[in-house]
Amino acid sequence: MMELHIFLKTQTEPVIYRGDRIDVLDFEMNGIKYKQIRYFRKGFSKSELVEDQGISKIVRKE
């Protein structure tokens, strides 16, 4: 099981994603840059967009 901790500039605690596999992709829409977080768990996947400028750091734990 993998974990991804995303620390946002507006929050003190990280947003934590857990899954069998986690992908972080660069994505741009309407001139705004995002990180697309795709996480796979038990054969299902979910995806979320996080605005790139709001992220202070990303820590991957395996």
PyMOL Python script that loads the backbone (N, CA, C, O; Angstrom):
from pymol import cmd

cmd.read_pdbstr("""\
ATOM      1  N   MET A   1       0.851  -1.184   0.000  1.00  0.00           N
ATOM      2  CA  MET A   1       0.000   0.000   0.000  1.00  0.00           C
ATOM      3  C   MET A   1       0.893   1.243   0.000  1.00  0.00           C
ATOM      4  O   MET A   1       1.805   1.368   0.817  1.00  0.00           O
ATOM      5  N   MET A   2       0.615   2.149  -0.924  1.00  0.00           N
ATOM      6  CA  MET A   2       1.377   3.398  -1.035  1.00  0.00           C
ATOM      7  C   MET A   2       0.608   4.525  -0.376  1.00  0.00           C
ATOM      8  O   MET A   2      -0.612   4.464  -0.232  1.00  0.00           O
ATOM      9  N   GLU A   3       1.338   5.550   0.020  1.00  0.00           N
ATOM     10  CA  GLU A   3       0.730   6.768   0.560  1.00  0.00           C
ATOM     11  C   GLU A   3       1.363   7.968  -0.119  1.00  0.00           C
ATOM     12  O   GLU A   3       2.552   7.971  -0.437  1.00  0.00           O
ATOM     13  N   LEU A   4       0.542   8.984  -0.332  1.00  0.00           N
ATOM     14  CA  LEU A   4       1.013  10.242  -0.880  1.00  0.00           C
ATOM     15  C   LEU A   4       0.505  11.345   0.034  1.00  0.00           C
ATOM     16  O   LEU A   4      -0.699  11.457   0.267  1.00  0.00           O
ATOM     17  N   HIS A   5       1.416  12.159   0.552  1.00  0.00           N
ATOM     18  CA  HIS A   5       1.059  13.275   1.427  1.00  0.00           C
ATOM     19  C   HIS A   5       1.263  14.559   0.635  1.00  0.00           C
ATOM     20  O   HIS A   5       2.369  14.844   0.177  1.00  0.00           O
ATOM     21  N   ILE A   6       0.197  15.331   0.476  1.00  0.00           N
ATOM     22  CA  ILE A   6       0.279  16.602  -0.227  1.00  0.00           C
ATOM     23  C   ILE A   6       0.058  17.710   0.794  1.00  0.00           C
ATOM     24  O   ILE A   6      -1.001  17.803   1.415  1.00  0.00           O
ATOM     25  N   PHE A   7       1.069  18.539   0.953  1.00  0.00           N
ATOM     26  CA  PHE A   7       1.001  19.656   1.887  1.00  0.00           C
ATOM     27  C   PHE A   7       0.562  20.892   1.119  1.00  0.00           C
ATOM     28  O   PHE A   7       1.229  21.324   0.179  1.00  0.00           O
ATOM     29  N   LEU A   8      -0.572  21.458   1.534  1.00  0.00           N
ATOM     30  CA  LEU A   8      -1.123  22.640   0.895  1.00  0.00           C
ATOM     31  C   LEU A   8      -0.720  23.882   1.686  1.00  0.00           C
ATOM     32  O   LEU A   8      -0.558  23.824   2.905  1.00  0.00           O
ATOM     33  N   LYS A   9      -0.560  24.990   0.995  1.00  0.00           N
ATOM     34  CA  LYS A   9      -0.130  26.232   1.635  1.00  0.00           C
ATOM     35  C   LYS A   9      -1.163  26.757   2.631  1.00  0.00           C
ATOM     36  O   LYS A   9      -0.813  27.482   3.562  1.00  0.00           O
ATOM     37  N   THR A  10      -2.424  26.398   2.440  1.00  0.00           N
ATOM     38  CA  THR A  10      -3.494  26.932   3.289  1.00  0.00           C
ATOM     39  C   THR A  10      -3.826  26.052   4.483  1.00  0.00           C
ATOM     40  O   THR A  10      -4.640  26.440   5.320  1.00  0.00           O
ATOM     41  N   GLN A  11      -3.207  24.860   4.585  1.00  0.00           N
ATOM     42  CA  GLN A  11      -3.536  23.917   5.656  1.00  0.00           C
ATOM     43  C   GLN A  11      -2.273  23.462   6.367  1.00  0.00           C
ATOM     44  O   GLN A  11      -1.203  23.400   5.762  1.00  0.00           O
ATOM     45  N   THR A  12      -2.395  23.141   7.656  1.00  0.00           N
ATOM     46  CA  THR A  12      -1.241  22.659   8.411  1.00  0.00           C
ATOM     47  C   THR A  12      -1.074  21.154   8.280  1.00  0.00           C
ATOM     48  O   THR A  12       0.053  20.661   8.320  1.00  0.00           O
ATOM     49  N   GLU A  13      -2.152  20.418   8.126  1.00  0.00           N
ATOM     50  CA  GLU A  13      -2.099  18.962   7.985  1.00  0.00           C
ATOM     51  C   GLU A  13      -2.131  18.586   6.507  1.00  0.00           C
ATOM     52  O   GLU A  13      -2.820  19.240   5.724  1.00  0.00           O
ATOM     53  N   PRO A  14      -1.399  17.545   6.110  1.00  0.00           N
ATOM     54  CA  PRO A  14      -1.403  17.151   4.696  1.00  0.00           C
ATOM     55  C   PRO A  14      -2.684  16.426   4.308  1.00  0.00           C
ATOM     56  O   PRO A  14      -3.385  15.870   5.152  1.00  0.00           O
ATOM     57  N   VAL A  15      -2.970  16.445   3.015  1.00  0.00           N
ATOM     58  CA  VAL A  15      -4.033  15.620   2.443  1.00  0.00           C
ATOM     59  C   VAL A  15      -3.362  14.293   2.098  1.00  0.00           C
ATOM     60  O   VAL A  15      -2.345  14.271   1.406  1.00  0.00           O
ATOM     61  N   ILE A  16      -3.932  13.189   2.578  1.00  0.00           N
ATOM     62  CA  ILE A  16      -3.298  11.879   2.416  1.00  0.00           C
ATOM     63  C   ILE A  16      -4.116  11.022   1.463  1.00  0.00           C
ATOM     64  O   ILE A  16      -5.327  10.864   1.622  1.00  0.00           O
ATOM     65  N   TYR A  17      -3.425  10.470   0.465  1.00  0.00           N
ATOM     66  CA  TYR A  17      -4.030   9.544  -0.477  1.00  0.00           C
ATOM     67  C   TYR A  17      -3.391   8.183  -0.250  1.00  0.00           C
ATOM     68  O   TYR A  17      -2.174   8.092  -0.090  1.00  0.00           O
ATOM     69  N   ARG A  18      -4.196   7.120  -0.233  1.00  0.00           N
ATOM     70  CA  ARG A  18      -3.694   5.757  -0.052  1.00  0.00           C
ATOM     71  C   ARG A  18      -4.226   4.892  -1.183  1.00  0.00           C
ATOM     72  O   ARG A  18      -5.373   5.033  -1.607  1.00  0.00           O
ATOM     73  N   GLY A  19      -3.370   3.991  -1.667  1.00  0.00           N
ATOM     74  CA  GLY A  19      -3.807   3.098  -2.727  1.00  0.00           C
ATOM     75  C   GLY A  19      -2.739   2.080  -3.075  1.00  0.00           C
ATOM     76  O   GLY A  19      -1.600   2.160  -2.616  1.00  0.00           O
ATOM     77  N   ASP A  20      -3.139   1.115  -3.902  1.00  0.00           N
ATOM     78  CA  ASP A  20      -2.190   0.115  -4.375  1.00  0.00           C
ATOM     79  C   ASP A  20      -1.161   0.751  -5.305  1.00  0.00           C
ATOM     80  O   ASP A  20       0.001   0.344  -5.333  1.00  0.00           O
ATOM     81  N   ARG A  21      -1.603   1.760  -6.071  1.00  0.00           N
ATOM     82  CA  ARG A  21      -0.717   2.521  -6.948  1.00  0.00           C
ATOM     83  C   ARG A  21      -1.208   3.950  -6.989  1.00  0.00           C
ATOM     84  O   ARG A  21      -2.415   4.190  -7.002  1.00  0.00           O
ATOM     85  N   ILE A  22      -0.286   4.909  -7.011  1.00  0.00           N
ATOM     86  CA  ILE A  22      -0.640   6.322  -7.071  1.00  0.00           C
ATOM     87  C   ILE A  22       0.199   6.980  -8.159  1.00  0.00           C
ATOM     88  O   ILE A  22       1.422   6.841  -8.180  1.00  0.00           O
ATOM     89  N   ASP A  23      -0.468   7.698  -9.063  1.00  0.00           N
ATOM     90  CA  ASP A  23       0.214   8.436 -10.130  1.00  0.00           C
ATOM     91  C   ASP A  23      -0.013   9.927  -9.921  1.00  0.00           C
ATOM     92  O   ASP A  23      -1.111  10.354  -9.566  1.00  0.00           O
ATOM     93  N   VAL A  24       1.032  10.713 -10.144  1.00  0.00           N
ATOM     94  CA  VAL A  24       0.935  12.171 -10.084  1.00  0.00           C
ATOM     95  C   VAL A  24       1.318  12.700 -11.460  1.00  0.00           C
ATOM     96  O   VAL A  24       2.442  12.501 -11.922  1.00  0.00           O
ATOM     97  N   LEU A  25       0.380  13.371 -12.105  1.00  0.00           N
ATOM     98  CA  LEU A  25       0.582  13.857 -13.466  1.00  0.00           C
ATOM     99  C   LEU A  25       0.422  15.375 -13.513  1.00  0.00           C
ATOM    100  O   LEU A  25      -0.375  15.946 -12.770  1.00  0.00           O
ATOM    101  N   ASP A  26       1.186  16.021 -14.392  1.00  0.00           N
ATOM    102  CA  ASP A  26       1.005  17.455 -14.633  1.00  0.00           C
ATOM    103  C   ASP A  26      -0.142  17.620 -15.622  1.00  0.00           C
ATOM    104  O   ASP A  26      -0.255  16.874 -16.594  1.00  0.00           O
ATOM    105  N   PHE A  27      -0.990  18.609 -15.357  1.00  0.00           N
ATOM    106  CA  PHE A  27      -2.193  18.808 -16.162  1.00  0.00           C
ATOM    107  C   PHE A  27      -2.443  20.301 -16.254  1.00  0.00           C
ATOM    108  O   PHE A  27      -2.287  21.014 -15.262  1.00  0.00           O
ATOM    109  N   GLU A  28      -2.826  20.787 -17.421  1.00  0.00           N
ATOM    110  CA  GLU A  28      -3.149  22.206 -17.580  1.00  0.00           C
ATOM    111  C   GLU A  28      -4.499  22.346 -18.244  1.00  0.00           C
ATOM    112  O   GLU A  28      -4.780  21.689 -19.247  1.00  0.00           O
ATOM    113  N   MET A  29      -5.345  23.215 -17.676  1.00  0.00           N
ATOM    114  CA  MET A  29      -6.682  23.450 -18.210  1.00  0.00           C
ATOM    115  C   MET A  29      -6.999  24.931 -18.051  1.00  0.00           C
ATOM    116  O   MET A  29      -6.883  25.482 -16.957  1.00  0.00           O
ATOM    117  N   ASN A  30      -7.395  25.566 -19.132  1.00  0.00           N
ATOM    118  CA  ASN A  30      -7.730  26.991 -19.143  1.00  0.00           C
ATOM    119  C   ASN A  30      -6.591  27.850 -18.590  1.00  0.00           C
ATOM    120  O   ASN A  30      -6.838  28.845 -17.909  1.00  0.00           O
ATOM    121  N   GLY A  31      -5.350  27.468 -18.881  1.00  0.00           N
ATOM    122  CA  GLY A  31      -4.196  28.253 -18.442  1.00  0.00           C
ATOM    123  C   GLY A  31      -3.804  28.063 -16.995  1.00  0.00           C
ATOM    124  O   GLY A  31      -2.881  28.728 -16.523  1.00  0.00           O
ATOM    125  N   ILE A  32      -4.471  27.177 -16.270  1.00  0.00           N
ATOM    126  CA  ILE A  32      -4.152  26.912 -14.861  1.00  0.00           C
ATOM    127  C   ILE A  32      -3.482  25.551 -14.775  1.00  0.00           C
ATOM    128  O   ILE A  32      -3.972  24.570 -15.334  1.00  0.00           O
ATOM    129  N   LYS A  33      -2.348  25.497 -14.064  1.00  0.00           N
ATOM    130  CA  LYS A  33      -1.613  24.242 -13.914  1.00  0.00           C
ATOM    131  C   LYS A  33      -2.099  23.490 -12.683  1.00  0.00           C
ATOM    132  O   LYS A  33      -2.306  24.074 -11.620  1.00  0.00           O
ATOM    133  N   TYR A  34      -2.277  22.187 -12.848  1.00  0.00           N
ATOM    134  CA  TYR A  34      -2.755  21.307 -11.788  1.00  0.00           C
ATOM    135  C   TYR A  34      -1.835  20.102 -11.673  1.00  0.00           C
ATOM    136  O   TYR A  34      -1.072  19.798 -12.590  1.00  0.00           O
ATOM    137  N   LYS A  35      -1.915  19.424 -10.544  1.00  0.00           N
ATOM    138  CA  LYS A  35      -1.383  18.083 -10.389  1.00  0.00           C
ATOM    139  C   LYS A  35      -2.599  17.172 -10.363  1.00  0.00           C
ATOM    140  O   LYS A  35      -3.513  17.368  -9.562  1.00  0.00           O
ATOM    141  N   GLN A  36      -2.609  16.178 -11.237  1.00  0.00           N
ATOM    142  CA  GLN A  36      -3.687  15.201 -11.229  1.00  0.00           C
ATOM    143  C   GLN A  36      -3.223  14.015 -10.402  1.00  0.00           C
ATOM    144  O   GLN A  36      -2.213  13.388 -10.720  1.00  0.00           O
ATOM    145  N   ILE A  37      -3.956  13.707  -9.345  1.00  0.00           N
ATOM    146  CA  ILE A  37      -3.634  12.592  -8.463  1.00  0.00           C
ATOM    147  C   ILE A  37      -4.572  11.447  -8.827  1.00  0.00           C
ATOM    148  O   ILE A  37      -5.787  11.552  -8.658  1.00  0.00           O
ATOM    149  N   ARG A  38      -4.001  10.354  -9.329  1.00  0.00           N
ATOM    150  CA  ARG A  38      -4.797   9.159  -9.632  1.00  0.00           C
ATOM    151  C   ARG A  38      -4.358   8.068  -8.672  1.00  0.00           C
ATOM    152  O   ARG A  38      -3.180   7.718  -8.597  1.00  0.00           O
ATOM    153  N   TYR A  39      -5.340   7.531  -7.934  1.00  0.00           N
ATOM    154  CA  TYR A  39      -4.994   6.447  -7.009  1.00  0.00           C
ATOM    155  C   TYR A  39      -5.908   5.265  -7.254  1.00  0.00           C
ATOM    156  O   TYR A  39      -7.112   5.404  -7.466  1.00  0.00           O
ATOM    157  N   PHE A  40      -5.284   4.084  -7.217  1.00  0.00           N
ATOM    158  CA  PHE A  40      -5.944   2.824  -7.546  1.00  0.00           C
ATOM    159  C   PHE A  40      -6.027   1.976  -6.286  1.00  0.00           C
ATOM    160  O   PHE A  40      -5.029   1.762  -5.598  1.00  0.00           O
ATOM    161  N   ARG A  41      -7.240   1.493  -5.993  1.00  0.00           N
ATOM    162  CA  ARG A  41      -7.452   0.669  -4.805  1.00  0.00           C
ATOM    163  C   ARG A  41      -8.441  -0.440  -5.130  1.00  0.00           C
ATOM    164  O   ARG A  41      -9.573  -0.174  -5.534  1.00  0.00           O
ATOM    165  N   LYS A  42      -8.010  -1.682  -4.952  1.00  0.00           N
ATOM    166  CA  LYS A  42      -8.860  -2.863  -5.161  1.00  0.00           C
ATOM    167  C   LYS A  42      -9.519  -2.873  -6.537  1.00  0.00           C
ATOM    168  O   LYS A  42     -10.700  -3.198  -6.666  1.00  0.00           O
ATOM    169  N   GLY A  43      -8.753  -2.517  -7.555  1.00  0.00           N
ATOM    170  CA  GLY A  43      -9.258  -2.560  -8.922  1.00  0.00           C
ATOM    171  C   GLY A  43     -10.036  -1.333  -9.364  1.00  0.00           C
ATOM    172  O   GLY A  43     -10.432  -1.261 -10.527  1.00  0.00           O
ATOM    173  N   PHE A  44     -10.271  -0.366  -8.490  1.00  0.00           N
ATOM    174  CA  PHE A  44     -10.982   0.858  -8.833  1.00  0.00           C
ATOM    175  C   PHE A  44     -10.010   2.034  -8.770  1.00  0.00           C
ATOM    176  O   PHE A  44      -9.035   2.007  -8.019  1.00  0.00           O
ATOM    177  N   SER A  45     -10.285   3.056  -9.563  1.00  0.00           N
ATOM    178  CA  SER A  45      -9.425   4.235  -9.532  1.00  0.00           C
ATOM    179  C   SER A  45     -10.258   5.487  -9.296  1.00  0.00           C
ATOM    180  O   SER A  45     -11.432   5.561  -9.656  1.00  0.00           O
ATOM    181  N   LYS A  46      -9.612   6.464  -8.680  1.00  0.00           N
ATOM    182  CA  LYS A  46     -10.205   7.779  -8.476  1.00  0.00           C
ATOM    183  C   LYS A  46      -9.170   8.809  -8.892  1.00  0.00           C
ATOM    184  O   LYS A  46      -7.967   8.552  -8.843  1.00  0.00           O
ATOM    185  N   SER A  47      -9.638   9.953  -9.292  1.00  0.00           N
ATOM    186  CA  SER A  47      -8.741  10.999  -9.754  1.00  0.00           C
ATOM    187  C   SER A  47      -9.189  12.339  -9.169  1.00  0.00           C
ATOM    188  O   SER A  47     -10.383  12.630  -9.091  1.00  0.00           O
ATOM    189  N   GLU A  48      -8.213  13.145  -8.760  1.00  0.00           N
ATOM    190  CA  GLU A  48      -8.505  14.485  -8.246  1.00  0.00           C
ATOM    191  C   GLU A  48      -7.509  15.460  -8.825  1.00  0.00           C
ATOM    192  O   GLU A  48      -6.357  15.111  -9.082  1.00  0.00           O
ATOM    193  N   LEU A  49      -7.962  16.701  -9.031  1.00  0.00           N
ATOM    194  CA  LEU A  49      -7.079  17.769  -9.476  1.00  0.00           C
ATOM    195  C   LEU A  49      -6.789  18.691  -8.298  1.00  0.00           C
ATOM    196  O   LEU A  49      -7.692  19.094  -7.565  1.00  0.00           O
ATOM    197  N   VAL A  50      -5.502  19.018  -8.133  1.00  0.00           N
ATOM    198  CA  VAL A  50      -5.069  19.945  -7.087  1.00  0.00           C
ATOM    199  C   VAL A  50      -4.302  21.052  -7.788  1.00  0.00           C
ATOM    200  O   VAL A  50      -3.375  20.782  -8.551  1.00  0.00           O
ATOM    201  N   GLU A  51      -4.685  22.301  -7.533  1.00  0.00           N
ATOM    202  CA  GLU A  51      -4.029  23.419  -8.196  1.00  0.00           C
ATOM    203  C   GLU A  51      -2.555  23.478  -7.793  1.00  0.00           C
ATOM    204  O   GLU A  51      -2.227  23.456  -6.607  1.00  0.00           O
ATOM    205  N   ASP A  52      -1.686  23.552  -8.777  1.00  0.00           N
ATOM    206  CA  ASP A  52      -0.240  23.447  -8.571  1.00  0.00           C
ATOM    207  C   ASP A  52       0.310  24.546  -7.656  1.00  0.00           C
ATOM    208  O   ASP A  52       1.179  24.281  -6.826  1.00  0.00           O
ATOM    209  N   GLN A  53      -0.187  25.767  -7.804  1.00  0.00           N
ATOM    210  CA  GLN A  53       0.358  26.868  -7.011  1.00  0.00           C
ATOM    211  C   GLN A  53      -0.027  26.785  -5.536  1.00  0.00           C
ATOM    212  O   GLN A  53       0.573  27.477  -4.714  1.00  0.00           O
ATOM    213  N   GLY A  54      -1.000  25.967  -5.182  1.00  0.00           N
ATOM    214  CA  GLY A  54      -1.425  25.813  -3.799  1.00  0.00           C
ATOM    215  C   GLY A  54      -0.653  24.736  -3.043  1.00  0.00           C
ATOM    216  O   GLY A  54      -0.846  24.574  -1.838  1.00  0.00           O
ATOM    217  N   ILE A  55       0.227  23.990  -3.737  1.00  0.00           N
ATOM    218  CA  ILE A  55       0.969  22.895  -3.124  1.00  0.00           C
ATOM    219  C   ILE A  55       2.323  23.399  -2.649  1.00  0.00           C
ATOM    220  O   ILE A  55       3.054  24.032  -3.411  1.00  0.00           O
ATOM    221  N   SER A  56       2.664  23.119  -1.378  1.00  0.00           N
ATOM    222  CA  SER A  56       3.990  23.490  -0.897  1.00  0.00           C
ATOM    223  C   SER A  56       4.979  22.339  -1.061  1.00  0.00           C
ATOM    224  O   SER A  56       6.143  22.577  -1.384  1.00  0.00           O
ATOM    225  N   LYS A  57       4.534  21.071  -0.841  1.00  0.00           N
ATOM    226  CA  LYS A  57       5.400  19.921  -1.120  1.00  0.00           C
ATOM    227  C   LYS A  57       4.570  18.653  -1.214  1.00  0.00           C
ATOM    228  O   LYS A  57       3.444  18.577  -0.721  1.00  0.00           O
ATOM    229  N   ILE A  58       5.176  17.641  -1.876  1.00  0.00           N
ATOM    230  CA  ILE A  58       4.563  16.318  -2.036  1.00  0.00           C
ATOM    231  C   ILE A  58       5.546  15.291  -1.544  1.00  0.00           C
ATOM    232  O   ILE A  58       6.708  15.285  -1.949  1.00  0.00           O
ATOM    233  N   VAL A  59       5.073  14.403  -0.651  1.00  0.00           N
ATOM    234  CA  VAL A  59       5.926  13.347  -0.094  1.00  0.00           C
ATOM    235  C   VAL A  59       5.276  12.002  -0.412  1.00  0.00           C
ATOM    236  O   VAL A  59       4.111  11.773  -0.084  1.00  0.00           O
ATOM    237  N   ARG A  60       6.043  11.113  -1.056  1.00  0.00           N
ATOM    238  CA  ARG A  60       5.551   9.784  -1.402  1.00  0.00           C
ATOM    239  C   ARG A  60       6.137   8.772  -0.419  1.00  0.00           C
ATOM    240  O   ARG A  60       7.349   8.741  -0.205  1.00  0.00           O
ATOM    241  N   LYS A  61       5.280   7.949   0.178  1.00  0.00           N
ATOM    242  CA  LYS A  61       5.731   6.900   1.095  1.00  0.00           C
ATOM    243  C   LYS A  61       5.289   5.553   0.551  1.00  0.00           C
ATOM    244  O   LYS A  61       4.120   5.364   0.215  1.00  0.00           O
ATOM    245  N   GLU A  62       6.223   4.623   0.464  1.00  0.00           N
ATOM    246  CA  GLU A  62       5.905   3.293  -0.096  1.00  0.00           C
ATOM    247  C   GLU A  62       5.813   2.267   1.003  1.00  0.00           C
ATOM    248  O   GLU A  62       5.555   1.094   0.732  1.00  0.00           O
TER     249      GLU A  62
END
""", "prot")
cmd.dss("prot")
cmd.show_as("cartoon", "prot")
cmd.util.cbc("prot")
cmd.orient("prot")
